[in-house]
Amino acid sequence: RNWAMAGGLDVVFASRRGNYLGSLVGGSSTSKADRVRAQIRIQDLPEGLDIARSIITAKVRKQIVVLQRFGRREHADLVRDAIAAMQQVLLILPDCTSTAEAMGVEGAAAAAYFPAFGALFPEGLRFDHRTRQPPLDVANSALSFLYTILLGECVSALYAAGLDPAFGVLHRDHDNRPSLALDLLEELRPLIADQVVLSAARVGALKADHGRTEDGRAGIMLTKAGREAILSAYERRMLTMTRGALPDFAGSLRRHVYRQAQRLATAIVSPGTPWTGLSWR
Protein backbone atom coordinates (compact mmCIF):
# COMPACT_ATOMS: atom_id res chain seq x y z
CA ARG A 1 0.00 0.00 0.00
CA ASN A 2 2.83 2.41 0.83
CA TRP A 3 4.43 1.69 -2.54
CA ALA A 4 1.14 2.47 -4.33
CA MET A 5 0.53 5.68 -2.39
CA ALA A 6 4.10 6.88 -2.96
CA GLY A 7 3.71 6.23 -6.66
CA GLY A 8 0.41 8.07 -6.94
CA LEU A 9 -1.55 4.87 -7.57
CA ASP A 10 -5.05 4.58 -6.14
CA VAL A 11 -5.96 1.21 -4.61
CA VAL A 12 -9.49 -0.18 -4.95
CA PHE A 13 -10.75 -2.81 -2.50
CA ALA A 14 -13.45 -5.28 -3.47
CA SER A 15 -15.05 -8.18 -1.64
CA ARG A 16 -14.58 -11.73 -2.85
CA ARG A 17 -17.95 -11.39 -4.55
CA GLY A 18 -16.87 -8.31 -6.44
CA ASN A 19 -18.66 -5.68 -4.35
CA TYR A 20 -16.93 -2.32 -4.00
CA LEU A 21 -15.61 -1.77 -0.47
CA GLY A 22 -13.53 1.40 -0.69
CA SER A 23 -10.43 3.05 -2.08
CA LEU A 24 -7.08 4.35 -0.90
CA VAL A 25 -6.33 7.67 -2.53
CA GLY A 26 -2.98 9.42 -2.41
CA GLY A 27 -2.47 12.51 -0.28
CA SER A 28 -2.32 14.73 -3.36
CA SER A 29 -6.12 14.58 -3.78
CA THR A 30 -7.40 17.90 -5.15
CA SER A 31 -10.84 17.81 -3.53
CA LYS A 32 -11.71 21.31 -2.28
CA ALA A 33 -14.26 22.50 0.27
CA ASP A 34 -16.02 24.81 -2.19
CA ARG A 35 -16.62 21.94 -4.57
CA VAL A 36 -18.01 19.77 -1.79
CA ARG A 37 -20.37 22.60 -0.86
CA ALA A 38 -21.42 22.85 -4.52
CA GLN A 39 -22.09 19.10 -4.61
CA ILE A 40 -24.36 19.32 -1.58
CA ARG A 41 -26.10 22.47 -2.82
CA ILE A 42 -26.93 21.15 -6.31
CA GLN A 43 -28.81 18.16 -4.89
CA ASP A 44 -31.73 20.47 -4.14
CA LEU A 45 -31.52 22.64 -7.27
CA PRO A 46 -33.42 22.09 -10.55
CA GLU A 47 -30.04 21.89 -12.29
CA GLY A 48 -29.23 18.81 -10.20
CA LEU A 49 -32.33 17.06 -11.49
CA ASP A 50 -31.34 18.06 -15.04
CA ILE A 51 -27.98 16.31 -14.57
CA ALA A 52 -29.69 13.25 -13.10
CA ARG A 53 -32.03 13.00 -16.09
CA SER A 54 -29.09 13.40 -18.47
CA ILE A 55 -27.23 10.57 -16.74
CA ILE A 56 -30.19 8.21 -17.15
CA THR A 57 -30.75 9.26 -20.75
CA ALA A 58 -27.11 8.54 -21.58
CA LYS A 59 -27.27 5.13 -19.93
CA VAL A 60 -30.52 3.98 -21.55
CA ARG A 61 -29.45 5.13 -24.99
CA LYS A 62 -26.23 3.13 -24.67
CA GLN A 63 -28.19 0.07 -23.53
CA ILE A 64 -30.22 0.42 -26.71
CA VAL A 65 -27.01 0.57 -28.75
CA VAL A 66 -25.78 -2.66 -27.09
CA LEU A 67 -28.94 -4.47 -28.15
CA GLN A 68 -28.79 -3.03 -31.66
CA ARG A 69 -25.13 -3.88 -32.23
CA PHE A 70 -25.05 -7.34 -30.69
CA GLY A 71 -28.52 -8.62 -31.55
CA ARG A 72 -28.64 -11.24 -34.28
CA ARG A 73 -31.42 -12.37 -36.55
CA GLU A 74 -32.74 -14.89 -34.03
CA HIS A 75 -33.00 -12.10 -31.44
CA ALA A 76 -34.85 -9.65 -33.69
CA ASP A 77 -38.29 -9.79 -32.06
CA LEU A 78 -36.97 -9.75 -28.49
CA VAL A 79 -34.57 -6.88 -29.21
CA ARG A 80 -37.20 -4.87 -31.08
CA ASP A 81 -39.71 -5.17 -28.26
CA ALA A 82 -37.12 -4.30 -25.60
CA ILE A 83 -35.94 -1.23 -27.48
CA ALA A 84 -39.52 -0.05 -28.03
CA ALA A 85 -40.21 -0.37 -24.31
CA MET A 86 -37.03 1.51 -23.40
CA GLN A 87 -37.79 4.32 -25.85
CA GLN A 88 -41.25 4.67 -24.31
CA VAL A 89 -39.70 4.87 -20.85
CA LEU A 90 -37.38 7.67 -22.00
CA LEU A 91 -40.42 9.73 -23.00
CA ILE A 92 -41.47 9.78 -19.35
CA LEU A 93 -38.12 11.07 -18.09
CA PRO A 94 -38.62 14.81 -18.82
CA ASP A 95 -41.75 14.77 -16.63
CA CYS A 96 -39.93 13.40 -13.57
CA THR A 97 -39.94 15.93 -10.74
CA SER A 98 -37.47 14.17 -8.42
CA THR A 99 -34.45 11.92 -8.56
CA ALA A 100 -36.57 9.15 -7.00
CA GLU A 101 -38.95 9.31 -9.98
CA ALA A 102 -35.98 9.39 -12.36
CA MET A 103 -34.55 6.28 -10.70
CA GLY A 104 -37.90 4.60 -11.22
CA VAL A 105 -37.60 5.31 -14.94
CA GLU A 106 -34.09 3.85 -14.94
CA GLY A 107 -35.40 0.73 -13.22
CA ALA A 108 -38.16 0.31 -15.79
CA ALA A 109 -35.62 0.58 -18.61
CA ALA A 110 -33.38 -2.00 -16.92
CA ALA A 111 -36.34 -4.38 -16.59
CA ALA A 112 -36.77 -4.27 -20.36
CA TYR A 113 -33.05 -4.34 -21.16
CA PHE A 114 -31.60 -7.23 -19.16
CA PRO A 115 -33.87 -10.07 -20.38
CA ALA A 116 -33.01 -9.11 -23.97
CA PHE A 117 -29.33 -8.59 -23.15
CA GLY A 118 -29.11 -11.93 -21.35
CA ALA A 119 -30.56 -13.70 -24.39
CA LEU A 120 -27.63 -12.48 -26.53
CA PHE A 121 -25.18 -14.71 -24.65
CA PRO A 122 -24.13 -18.15 -25.91
CA GLU A 123 -25.93 -21.23 -24.65
CA GLY A 124 -24.79 -22.01 -21.13
CA LEU A 125 -24.25 -18.37 -20.20
CA ARG A 126 -27.68 -16.93 -20.95
CA PHE A 127 -29.76 -15.41 -18.16
CA ASP A 128 -33.28 -14.07 -17.78
CA HIS A 129 -32.72 -11.13 -15.45
CA ARG A 130 -30.03 -9.25 -13.58
CA THR A 131 -29.07 -10.79 -10.25
CA ARG A 132 -26.61 -9.40 -7.71
CA GLN A 133 -25.79 -9.70 -4.03
CA PRO A 134 -25.31 -12.50 -4.84
CA PRO A 135 -25.14 -13.05 -8.61
CA LEU A 136 -26.71 -16.39 -9.50
CA ASP A 137 -24.84 -17.26 -12.70
CA VAL A 138 -21.48 -16.72 -14.39
CA ALA A 139 -22.57 -13.84 -16.64
CA ASN A 140 -24.09 -11.88 -13.77
CA SER A 141 -21.03 -12.57 -11.65
CA ALA A 142 -18.81 -11.20 -14.43
CA LEU A 143 -20.99 -8.10 -14.73
CA SER A 144 -20.84 -7.46 -10.97
CA PHE A 145 -17.09 -7.98 -10.95
CA LEU A 146 -16.50 -5.57 -13.82
CA TYR A 147 -18.92 -2.96 -12.49
CA THR A 148 -16.85 -2.96 -9.30
CA ILE A 149 -13.58 -2.50 -11.16
CA LEU A 150 -15.06 0.29 -13.25
CA LEU A 151 -16.56 1.93 -10.16
CA GLY A 152 -13.06 2.11 -8.68
CA GLU A 153 -11.85 3.95 -11.77
CA CYS A 154 -14.77 6.37 -11.44
CA VAL A 155 -13.80 7.07 -7.82
CA SER A 156 -10.25 7.87 -8.90
CA ALA A 157 -11.45 10.07 -11.77
CA LEU A 158 -13.69 12.07 -9.45
CA TYR A 159 -10.91 12.63 -6.94
CA ALA A 160 -8.68 13.79 -9.80
CA ALA A 161 -11.44 16.26 -10.80
CA GLY A 162 -11.57 17.63 -7.26
CA LEU A 163 -14.92 16.09 -6.35
CA ASP A 164 -15.93 14.01 -3.35
CA PRO A 165 -17.38 10.69 -4.61
CA ALA A 166 -19.69 10.46 -1.58
CA PHE A 167 -22.09 13.23 -2.66
CA GLY A 168 -24.09 12.19 -5.69
CA VAL A 169 -26.62 13.88 -7.93
CA LEU A 170 -28.72 10.94 -9.12
CA HIS A 171 -27.68 8.59 -6.31
CA ARG A 172 -28.05 10.39 -2.99
CA ASP A 173 -25.42 9.92 -0.30
CA HIS A 174 -26.17 6.80 1.70
CA ASP A 175 -24.03 4.95 4.25
CA ASN A 176 -20.51 4.72 2.86
CA ARG A 177 -21.25 4.23 -0.80
CA PRO A 178 -19.52 6.44 -3.41
CA SER A 179 -22.77 7.93 -4.74
CA LEU A 180 -21.28 10.34 -7.29
CA ALA A 181 -19.06 7.55 -8.64
CA LEU A 182 -22.22 5.51 -9.16
CA ASP A 183 -23.60 8.47 -11.14
CA LEU A 184 -20.52 8.59 -13.34
CA LEU A 185 -20.61 4.81 -13.72
CA GLU A 186 -24.12 4.64 -15.16
CA GLU A 187 -23.42 5.33 -18.83
CA LEU A 188 -20.17 3.34 -18.62
CA ARG A 189 -21.94 0.12 -17.64
CA PRO A 190 -23.29 -0.61 -21.16
CA LEU A 191 -20.57 1.32 -22.99
CA ILE A 192 -17.74 -0.66 -21.40
CA ALA A 193 -18.69 -3.43 -18.96
CA ASP A 194 -21.72 -4.97 -20.70
CA GLN A 195 -19.94 -5.00 -24.05
CA VAL A 196 -16.78 -6.52 -22.56
CA VAL A 197 -18.62 -9.35 -20.81
CA LEU A 198 -20.82 -10.19 -23.80
CA SER A 199 -17.90 -10.08 -26.24
CA ALA A 200 -15.76 -12.25 -23.96
CA ALA A 201 -18.58 -14.79 -23.77
CA ARG A 202 -19.08 -14.86 -27.52
CA VAL A 203 -15.41 -15.49 -28.33
CA GLY A 204 -15.14 -18.18 -25.65
CA ALA A 205 -12.92 -16.22 -23.27
CA LEU A 206 -15.65 -16.32 -20.61
CA LYS A 207 -16.98 -19.83 -20.15
CA ALA A 208 -19.74 -21.53 -18.21
CA ASP A 209 -17.15 -23.33 -16.07
CA HIS A 210 -15.69 -20.00 -14.89
CA GLY A 211 -18.13 -19.98 -11.98
CA ARG A 212 -17.65 -21.50 -8.55
CA THR A 213 -19.54 -21.79 -5.31
CA GLU A 214 -18.49 -21.86 -1.68
CA ASP A 215 -19.90 -24.10 1.02
CA GLY A 216 -22.53 -22.34 3.05
CA ARG A 217 -22.73 -19.31 0.74
CA ALA A 218 -25.28 -18.61 -1.94
CA GLY A 219 -24.46 -17.34 -5.40
CA ILE A 220 -21.78 -17.78 -8.03
CA MET A 221 -18.31 -16.27 -7.96
CA LEU A 222 -15.80 -16.11 -10.82
CA THR A 223 -12.85 -18.44 -10.79
CA LYS A 224 -9.35 -17.04 -11.10
CA ALA A 225 -9.34 -17.92 -14.79
CA GLY A 226 -12.66 -16.14 -15.25
CA ARG A 227 -11.42 -12.99 -13.53
CA GLU A 228 -8.24 -12.97 -15.60
CA ALA A 229 -10.19 -13.37 -18.85
CA ILE A 230 -12.55 -10.52 -17.98
CA LEU A 231 -9.78 -8.21 -16.77
CA SER A 232 -7.76 -8.79 -19.92
CA ALA A 233 -10.76 -7.96 -22.14
CA TYR A 234 -11.60 -4.96 -19.96
CA GLU A 235 -8.12 -3.48 -20.23
CA ARG A 236 -8.17 -3.81 -24.01
CA ARG A 237 -11.48 -1.97 -24.08
CA MET A 238 -10.25 0.81 -21.79
CA LEU A 239 -7.21 1.35 -24.01
CA THR A 240 -9.36 1.66 -27.13
CA MET A 241 -8.73 5.02 -28.79
CA THR A 242 -11.74 7.02 -29.85
CA ARG A 243 -12.44 10.44 -31.36
CA GLY A 244 -15.73 12.31 -31.54
CA ALA A 245 -17.32 10.88 -28.40
CA LEU A 246 -16.89 14.34 -26.86
CA PRO A 247 -16.41 17.64 -28.70
CA ASP A 248 -12.76 18.45 -29.41
CA PHE A 249 -11.47 15.50 -27.42
CA ALA A 250 -9.72 12.28 -28.36
CA GLY A 251 -7.98 9.54 -26.46
CA SER A 252 -8.51 6.18 -24.80
CA LEU A 253 -11.78 5.28 -23.15
CA ARG A 254 -9.97 5.55 -19.82
CA ARG A 255 -9.12 9.17 -20.62
CA HIS A 256 -12.76 9.72 -21.51
CA VAL A 257 -13.79 8.52 -18.04
CA TYR A 258 -11.55 11.19 -16.51
CA ARG A 259 -12.84 13.80 -18.95
CA GLN A 260 -16.44 12.98 -18.04
CA ALA A 261 -15.56 13.44 -14.37
CA GLN A 262 -14.13 16.89 -15.20
CA ARG A 263 -17.27 17.80 -17.15
CA LEU A 264 -19.40 16.64 -14.23
CA ALA A 265 -17.37 18.88 -11.92
CA THR A 266 -18.04 21.85 -14.21
CA ALA A 267 -21.78 21.14 -14.30
CA ILE A 268 -21.91 20.89 -10.50
CA VAL A 269 -19.80 23.93 -9.68
CA SER A 270 -21.43 26.07 -12.39
CA PRO A 271 -25.17 25.21 -12.27
CA GLY A 272 -26.76 25.60 -15.68
CA THR A 273 -23.77 24.18 -17.52
CA PRO A 274 -25.20 21.13 -19.31
CA TRP A 275 -23.74 17.66 -18.87
CA THR A 276 -24.14 15.18 -21.71
CA GLY A 277 -23.16 11.57 -22.16
CA LEU A 278 -20.53 10.20 -24.49
CA SER A 279 -21.40 9.46 -28.09
CA TRP A 280 -20.70 5.81 -28.82
CA ARG A 281 -18.06 5.65 -31.56
C-alpha positions, 0 to 999 in steps of 0.5 A: 500500500505504501508503494502504491501511495508513494507512486500516486496509484489509487488502490481499490478494495473489493469483496470476494464477490466483487462488491466495492468496499472502498479506495485508498487515494494518495495525499495529493487529492485535489478535492476542495471545500467549495466543490463539496459545498457545490455538490451538496447544494446542487442536490436540491436545485433544478439543475441537479435534477437536469444532470440526473435526467441526463445521466439516465438518458445517456445510460438507456441510450447506450443500452439500446445501442448494445442491443442493436449492435449485438442482436442477431437475426434470431433475437430480432423480435426480443430486441425490437420489443425491448428497445420499443419499451425503453424508448417509451420509458425515456419519453417519461423522463422529462416529466420526472420531478425528483431523482426518486422518480428518475430512478424509477424510470431507470429501473423500468428501462433496466427491466426491459433491457436485461432479459433481452441482453441476457438472451444475446449470450451463448448457450450455457451463459444466458440469463433471464434477469439481472441478479446481484448480491449474490449473482446467480450465474457466471454472466451476472457474476462477471458483470458485478465484478467488472462494475466494481472494477469500473466503479473504482476507476470512477472514484479515482477520476472524481478525486482527480477532478476535485470532487468528493465521490460520496455526494451524488446527484442521481444517487443520494449519499447513503451509508458509505457508498460512493454515490457520485461515482455511481452516477458517473458509472451509469453510462459506462456500464453498457458502454464498457462493462456490458460489451466486454462481458458479452464479447468475452462470452461470444469469443469463448474467453468467458466460459460456463465453467468459470463460476464456482460456489463456496460451502454455506454461501449462496451465489456464483463467484468467478474463478481465477481464470474467469477474472483474468479473462474478464480483466484482460478484455476490460483493459483492451477496451479501456485502451481503445482510442476514440475520437468524436465521443466528446467535442474536441477531445480524443484519447482512450476510453480511460481518458474519456472517463476522466474527462467525463468526471471533469465535465461533471465537476463543471456542471456541478460547480457552475449550475446551468452548464449542461452535462451530456453523455458520451457518443458511442463511436 
